[in-house]
Amino acid sequence: MFRRFRGRAAAAAMILLAGSGVLTACGDDDPADKDAPLRLGYFPNITHATALVGVEKGIFAKHLGTAPKTATFNAGPAAVEALFSGAIDATFVGPNPSINAWSQSHGKAIKIFSGAASGGVSLIVKPSIKGAADLKGKKIATPQLGNTQDVALRYWLKQQGLTANKDGSGDVKVVPQDNSQTLQTFEQGSIDGAWVPEPYASRLIIEGKGKKLLDESSLWPGGKFVITNLIVSQKYAKAHPDTVKKLLEGVVEATDYINNNKADAEKTANDALTKLSGKPLKQEVLDAAFKQITFTEDPVASSLFAGAQHAEQIGLLAKTDLTGIYDLGPLNEVLKASGKAQVSDK
């Protein structure tokens, strides 16, 4: 059913999974095995601090009863491919890959069980670029073709009257590349800017001497838009509803920890990133990145539906009925038990 997702995204997913130790184990962990640890994906981004803190602080392990097996990804399409292939059971991911996963599986592969973060994405450019008109003839990076930032950039360019075709042609050449490469290519002059999540946006400003041309939050009502949510394999959720609920308990606690312990949350996230990349972020970058993001279980569903329309309008998504993409019942049970306001799928 999901062979169309294989290729470069699959290869990237398998390499990352092999590096994390998940790939060798996934063949032995059938979703029906109640004793197998949850296999969880996320990105080495500050927009995924819920996962970074939840794993590093042992919050997920406390609620699940055992530490989840983890895998990290550069962008959503690779994470979705890993979930489709059965290599992971759940993953923190952006809204557009969630939509694509729902669309390509005809609503049978995944559901969104929680939000995780809002905001934290910017278009950073060379100081000589003063406005959208100056982007004509320039190269702008995004994490991966079809990922959330890629869709956002292409849609915004279209609104500015600029073309950016999938084959790299058009007024603006969009260059999909790993976030980890973007600072170097920006400093080298290989790209003129990037539409990226934190901490890469702040690194491009602080370390790369770039400037912020646009904060994506300025494009959304109230400045709120989902940047990270949690999707779970429907097969896994059906076989392990209690485990999914325990994971959501961990999400709520990790979110509370971040919002109530900013300094330690920053340090914890940086410790996790150091383990994943081998190099810590500068404190200045950490402070700047965390200020740009709101950590919340609210999936800001309205922004996901709007994002789907944007992807359709730029030709990266066929017309898709998203009815049923959310399953927020278990999360709302956890929120109610914690005395918190429930969230909506509208």
C-alpha positions as CSV (number, residue, x, y, z in Angstrom):
1,M,0.0,0.0,0.0
2,F,2.7,2.5,0.9
3,R,5.5,1.6,-1.6
4,R,5.2,5.1,-3.2
5,F,6.9,6.5,-0.1
6,R,10.0,4.5,-0.6
7,G,13.2,5.9,-2.2
8,R,15.4,8.6,-0.8
9,A,13.1,9.3,2.2
10,A,13.1,5.6,3.0
11,A,16.9,5.4,2.7
12,A,17.3,8.3,5.0
13,A,14.9,6.8,7.5
14,M,16.7,3.5,7.5
15,I,20.1,5.1,8.0
16,L,18.9,7.1,10.9
17,L,17.1,4.1,12.4
18,A,20.1,2.0,12.1
19,G,22.2,4.6,13.8
20,S,19.7,4.7,16.7
21,G,19.5,1.0,17.2
22,V,15.8,0.9,16.2
23,L,16.2,-0.8,12.8
24,T,17.8,-4.0,14.2
25,A,15.0,-4.3,16.7
26,C,12.0,-3.5,14.7
27,G,11.7,-6.9,13.1
28,D,11.3,-8.5,16.5
29,D,8.8,-6.0,17.9
30,D,5.3,-6.9,16.6
31,P,2.7,-4.2,17.5
32,A,0.6,-7.0,19.0
33,D,3.4,-7.7,21.6
34,K,2.3,-5.8,24.6
35,D,5.7,-6.2,26.2
36,A,7.6,-4.6,23.4
37,P,8.8,-1.0,24.1
38,L,7.1,1.8,22.2
39,R,9.2,2.9,19.2
40,L,9.2,6.7,19.1
41,G,10.5,9.1,16.5
42,Y,11.3,12.8,16.7
43,F,13.7,15.5,15.3
44,P,16.8,17.1,16.8
45,N,15.0,20.5,16.8
46,I,14.0,22.8,19.6
47,T,10.5,22.6,18.1
48,H,10.6,19.0,19.3
49,A,11.7,19.9,22.8
50,T,8.7,18.0,24.2
51,A,10.3,14.8,22.9
52,L,13.8,15.9,23.8
53,V,12.8,16.6,27.4
54,G,10.5,13.7,27.7
55,V,13.2,11.2,26.7
56,E,16.1,12.9,28.4
57,K,14.3,13.4,31.8
58,G,12.9,9.9,31.7
59,I,9.3,11.3,31.8
60,F,8.1,9.0,29.0
61,A,9.9,6.0,30.6
62,K,8.1,6.8,33.9
63,H,4.7,6.7,32.3
64,L,5.3,3.9,29.9
65,G,7.0,1.7,32.4
66,T,10.1,1.4,30.2
67,A,12.1,3.7,28.1
68,P,10.9,4.0,24.5
69,K,13.2,3.0,21.6
70,T,13.9,6.2,19.8
71,A,14.9,7.3,16.3
72,T,15.6,10.8,15.0
73,F,14.9,12.3,11.6
74,N,15.7,15.5,9.7
75,A,12.2,16.0,8.4
76,G,8.7,14.6,8.3
77,P,8.6,12.6,5.1
78,A,11.4,10.3,6.3
79,A,9.7,9.9,9.7
80,V,6.4,9.0,8.0
81,E,8.1,6.4,5.8
82,A,9.6,4.8,8.9
83,L,6.1,4.7,10.5
84,F,4.6,3.2,7.3
85,S,7.3,0.6,7.1
86,G,6.6,-0.5,10.7
87,A,10.0,0.6,12.0
88,I,8.4,3.0,14.5
89,D,5.0,3.2,16.2
90,A,4.6,6.9,16.8
91,T,6.5,10.1,15.9
92,F,6.5,13.8,16.6
93,V,6.2,15.4,13.2
94,G,5.0,18.5,11.5
95,P,1.5,19.0,10.2
96,N,2.1,18.6,6.4
97,P,3.7,15.2,6.7
98,S,0.8,14.2,8.9
99,I,-1.6,15.3,6.2
100,N,0.4,13.5,3.5
101,A,0.4,10.3,5.6
102,W,-3.4,10.5,6.1
103,S,-3.9,11.3,2.4
104,Q,-1.7,8.6,0.9
105,S,-3.1,5.9,3.2
106,H,-6.7,7.0,2.6
107,G,-7.1,7.7,6.3
108,K,-6.0,4.2,7.4
109,A,-2.4,4.6,8.6
110,I,-2.2,7.3,11.3
111,K,-4.1,9.6,13.5
112,I,-3.0,12.8,15.3
113,F,-3.2,12.2,19.1
114,S,-1.7,15.5,20.4
115,G,-0.1,18.8,19.6
116,A,3.3,19.6,20.9
117,A,4.5,23.0,19.8
118,S,3.3,26.2,18.0
119,G,5.6,28.7,16.2
120,G,9.3,28.7,16.0
121,V,9.8,29.0,12.2
122,S,11.3,31.9,10.3
123,L,12.7,32.9,6.9
124,I,16.3,33.9,7.4
125,V,18.2,35.6,4.6
126,K,21.3,37.5,3.7
127,P,21.3,41.1,4.9
128,S,21.3,42.4,1.4
129,I,17.8,41.0,0.8
130,K,15.3,43.6,1.9
131,G,12.0,42.1,0.8
132,A,10.2,39.4,-1.2
133,A,11.0,41.0,-4.5
134,D,14.7,40.6,-3.8
135,L,14.3,36.8,-3.6
136,K,14.0,36.5,-7.4
137,G,16.9,34.5,-8.7
138,K,17.9,33.4,-5.2
139,K,18.3,30.0,-3.6
140,I,16.3,29.3,-0.4
141,A,16.6,26.1,1.6
142,T,13.9,24.0,3.3
143,P,14.4,20.8,5.3
144,Q,12.8,18.5,2.7
145,L,10.5,18.6,-0.3
146,G,6.9,18.4,1.0
147,N,7.8,19.0,4.6
148,T,5.9,21.6,6.6
149,Q,8.5,24.4,6.0
150,D,8.8,23.6,2.4
151,V,5.0,23.9,1.9
152,A,4.9,27.1,3.9
153,L,7.7,28.7,1.8
154,R,6.3,27.7,-1.5
155,Y,2.8,29.0,-0.6
156,W,4.2,32.3,0.7
157,L,6.2,32.8,-2.5
158,K,3.1,32.2,-4.6
159,Q,1.3,34.8,-2.6
160,Q,4.2,37.2,-3.3
161,G,3.8,36.5,-7.1
162,L,6.9,34.4,-7.3
163,T,7.2,30.9,-8.7
164,A,9.1,28.0,-7.1
165,N,8.7,24.8,-9.0
166,K,9.3,21.3,-7.6
167,D,12.1,20.7,-10.1
168,G,14.0,23.7,-8.8
169,S,13.0,26.0,-11.7
170,G,11.1,29.3,-11.3
171,D,11.7,32.7,-9.9
172,V,13.1,31.2,-6.6
173,K,15.1,28.0,-6.5
174,V,14.0,26.0,-3.4
175,V,16.8,23.8,-2.2
176,P,15.7,20.9,0.0
177,Q,18.6,20.0,2.4
178,D,19.2,18.6,5.8
179,N,18.9,21.3,8.5
180,S,22.4,20.3,9.8
181,Q,23.9,21.4,6.4
182,T,22.0,24.7,6.2
183,L,24.3,26.9,8.4
184,Q,27.4,25.8,6.4
185,T,25.8,26.3,3.0
186,F,24.5,29.7,4.1
187,E,27.9,30.8,5.3
188,Q,29.5,29.5,2.1
189,G,27.0,31.4,0.0
190,S,25.6,28.3,-1.6
191,I,22.1,29.4,-0.5
192,D,20.8,32.9,0.1
193,G,18.4,32.0,2.9
194,A,16.3,29.3,4.5
195,W,12.8,28.8,5.9
196,V,13.6,26.7,8.9
197,P,12.5,25.7,12.4
198,E,14.4,26.5,15.6
199,P,17.2,26.3,16.6
200,Y,18.4,26.6,13.0
201,A,16.7,30.0,12.4
202,S,18.4,31.5,15.4
203,R,21.7,29.9,14.4
204,L,21.5,31.4,11.0
205,I,21.1,34.8,12.6
206,I,23.6,34.5,15.5
207,E,26.3,32.4,13.9
208,G,25.6,33.0,10.2
209,K,25.0,36.7,10.5
210,G,21.7,36.5,8.6
211,K,18.6,38.5,9.2
212,K,15.0,37.5,9.8
213,L,12.9,38.5,6.8
214,L,9.8,36.9,8.1
215,D,8.5,35.2,11.3
216,E,5.9,32.6,10.1
217,S,3.7,33.3,13.2
218,S,2.9,36.7,11.6
219,L,1.0,34.9,8.9
220,W,-1.4,33.1,11.2
221,P,-4.4,34.3,13.2
222,G,-3.3,35.1,16.8
223,G,0.2,34.1,15.8
224,K,-0.6,30.5,16.4
225,F,0.1,27.6,14.1
226,V,1.0,24.0,14.7
227,I,4.7,23.2,14.0
228,T,4.8,19.8,15.9
229,N,2.2,17.2,16.7
230,L,2.2,13.6,17.7
231,I,1.0,10.9,15.3
232,V,0.5,7.3,16.1
233,S,0.1,4.3,13.8
234,Q,-3.6,3.3,13.8
235,K,-2.5,-0.4,14.0
236,Y,-0.4,0.3,17.1
237,A,-3.1,2.5,18.7
238,K,-5.7,-0.2,18.2
239,A,-3.4,-2.9,19.7
240,H,-2.1,-0.7,22.5
241,P,-4.6,2.0,23.6
242,D,-3.3,2.0,27.2
243,T,0.3,2.5,26.0
244,V,-0.8,5.4,23.8
245,K,-2.6,7.0,26.8
246,K,0.5,6.6,28.9
247,L,2.6,8.3,26.2
248,L,0.1,11.2,26.2
249,E,0.5,11.4,30.0
250,G,4.2,11.8,29.4
251,V,3.5,14.5,26.7
252,V,1.4,16.5,29.2
253,E,4.0,16.2,31.9
254,A,6.9,17.1,29.6
255,T,5.0,20.1,28.3
256,D,4.3,21.3,31.9
257,Y,8.0,20.7,32.8
258,I,9.2,22.9,29.9
259,N,6.7,25.7,30.6
260,N,7.4,25.7,34.4
261,N,11.2,25.1,34.3
262,K,12.5,27.1,31.4
263,A,16.2,27.2,32.3
264,D,16.4,23.5,33.1
265,A,14.3,22.6,30.1
266,E,16.7,24.5,27.9
267,K,19.7,22.7,29.4
268,T,18.0,19.3,29.1
269,A,17.1,19.9,25.5
270,N,20.7,21.0,24.8
271,D,22.1,17.9,26.5
272,A,19.9,15.8,24.3
273,L,20.9,17.6,21.2
274,T,24.6,17.3,22.2
275,K,24.2,13.5,22.4
276,L,22.5,13.4,19.0
277,S,24.8,15.8,17.2
278,G,28.0,15.8,19.3
279,K,27.9,19.6,19.7
280,P,25.9,21.7,22.1
281,L,24.1,24.9,21.1
282,K,25.4,28.2,22.3
283,Q,23.3,29.6,25.2
284,E,22.5,32.7,23.1
285,V,21.0,30.4,20.5
286,L,19.0,28.4,23.0
287,D,17.5,31.5,24.6
288,A,16.5,32.9,21.3
289,A,15.0,29.6,20.0
290,F,12.9,28.9,23.1
291,K,11.5,32.5,23.0
292,Q,10.0,31.8,19.6
293,I,8.1,28.6,20.5
294,T,4.9,27.9,22.5
295,F,4.9,24.4,23.9
296,T,1.3,23.1,24.1
297,E,-0.8,20.0,23.7
298,D,-3.3,22.0,21.7
299,P,-2.9,20.8,18.1
300,V,-4.1,24.2,16.7
301,A,-6.2,22.1,14.3
302,S,-7.4,25.1,12.3
303,S,-3.9,25.8,11.1
304,L,-3.5,22.2,10.0
305,F,-6.6,22.4,7.9
306,A,-5.4,25.7,6.4
307,G,-2.0,24.1,5.8
308,A,-3.6,21.3,3.8
309,Q,-5.3,23.9,1.6
310,H,-2.0,25.6,1.0
311,A,-0.4,22.3,0.0
312,E,-3.2,21.7,-2.4
313,Q,-2.9,25.1,-4.0
314,I,0.8,24.7,-4.7
315,G,0.4,21.2,-6.2
316,L,2.0,19.2,-3.4
317,L,-1.2,17.6,-2.2
318,A,-4.3,16.2,-3.9
319,K,-7.7,17.3,-2.7
320,T,-8.0,15.5,0.7
321,D,-10.8,14.9,3.2
322,L,-9.2,15.3,6.6
323,T,-12.3,14.2,8.5
324,G,-11.2,11.9,11.3
325,I,-7.5,12.7,11.2
326,Y,-7.6,13.6,14.9
327,D,-8.2,11.3,17.8
328,L,-8.0,13.6,20.8
329,G,-10.2,11.6,23.1
330,P,-7.4,10.0,25.0
331,L,-5.5,13.3,25.3
332,N,-8.6,15.1,26.6
333,E,-9.1,12.3,29.2
334,V,-5.5,13.0,30.4
335,L,-6.0,16.7,30.4
336,K,-9.3,16.5,32.3
337,A,-7.7,14.2,34.9
338,S,-4.9,16.8,35.3
339,G,-7.4,19.6,35.7
340,K,-6.5,21.2,32.4
341,A,-8.7,22.6,29.6
342,Q,-9.5,20.2,26.8
343,V,-8.5,20.8,23.2
344,S,-10.4,20.8,20.0
345,D,-10.1,19.2,16.6
346,K,-11.7,22.1,14.9
